[in-house]
Amino acid sequence: MGLGPWDVKKDEDREQWALTPTVGVGPLRFGMTSREVADALAPHAISAAKGSSIDNSDPWSLTTSEDQWSPPFRPRWFQFSTLGVTTHYSDIYCLEVVAVDALTGPQVLLDGVPLTGRVPSELERWICDHTEAKGLDLRYTYDANPASMDLGLTVRVQRAGDVVLTRPVLTVRELARDAWECLPADELHTF
C-alpha cells in the first residue's frame, strides 16, 4: 500500500544519505552532469523535469555523450518522486542544488544527526549548537529558516498535513553565499 499525500515515511524505510557539506550527499556530488545524476539515481525514474528550452517534451532522450541531454532539452531540474529528491542544475547543466522531500525523501545525516522530516525547532536548536561549536556561520533566510554557507545547508520546512517538517536543501559552496536568493524559484514555491 502506498503513502497518502500527507503520510510520512518512517526513518527505517528511508534511504540513508550522508552529507559532505558543499561537496555532495548520498550518491550525488555537486558538479555532476545531469547524465551522471540520472545514472546514480537509476533505480528511481525521473517523474518530472523542467528544461531551459521551449520544447522540453522529451526529457528521456539522452545522447551517447556522458554530459549532455539531446537537443532541444537542457535540464533545469529533475524530480525523482519515488525517492523524494529534486535536483537542480546550473546554466552549464551541472548539479548545484539537491532538495530532499520532508515526507518521503532520504534521511540526510550530518555527523550522524538526521536532517529530514524532523520537528523544525529541534533541528534548529541542534544546528545552532553545531555551528557554534565548530565555528561555522549561521544565517536565517527571509522566511526564518536557518542556513549555513559553510555547510551548504538551508533547513526549509514542508507541510505534512497539520504540521511542518524539515526539508533539507543542499547547495554547492558557490550558491551557499546567499542561501535565500540563490535557491531555485521552484524550490521557493515548495511548501
Phi, psi and omega in degrees: 000132182280171177280144173282176185296337181247001180289145182246129176297143173288151181305321182291344178265356181267150168295150179253118182240125176278139177263126168252104189310131179061006179250313181170180180214136182053229181278001185258140176235135178298140183097349176298149174284164178299326178294317179297321178296313179301320178293318181294329181253024186310322179296344182248116182289149173288124182259342176206152179212150174227131183247173180266001180257168178288318182257099177244038185288341182232076181287354185272343187278096178272144172277177177282346177295140182289343188231015181226144170267147183292144179300149006265012186270129173230121188289141168253322173203154173233143175246129176250085188299318183294335178268334183080040182224139172239131180248136181242146187238152179283178177297340176257019171065036176249148181297127178227344178217137173234121177251131184250123182297130182295329185274321189233355186287169176301152174279111179273128182245130174239117185052038178080000181262128180288136182251342187265135173069030181261164171291125187305319183295325179292316181289324178297318178299316179296313183294326176297312179296317183297311182292324179294315182296327183262001180069033181261160179286155173215128179230171174236137178284172180299336178260022171069027175265136178290144181213148178226122176296318181298328180267346185062039188228129168240126180264095177272173176238156182219139182291139174226079185072240182268007179231171171239148180230162184286140180233097180291134174241121188249137184227156171292153186306319183300328178275337186291346181306320179229089189304329183275305187291339182268353177288141179300145181303322180298325178291322181293342178264006178267129178215000000 
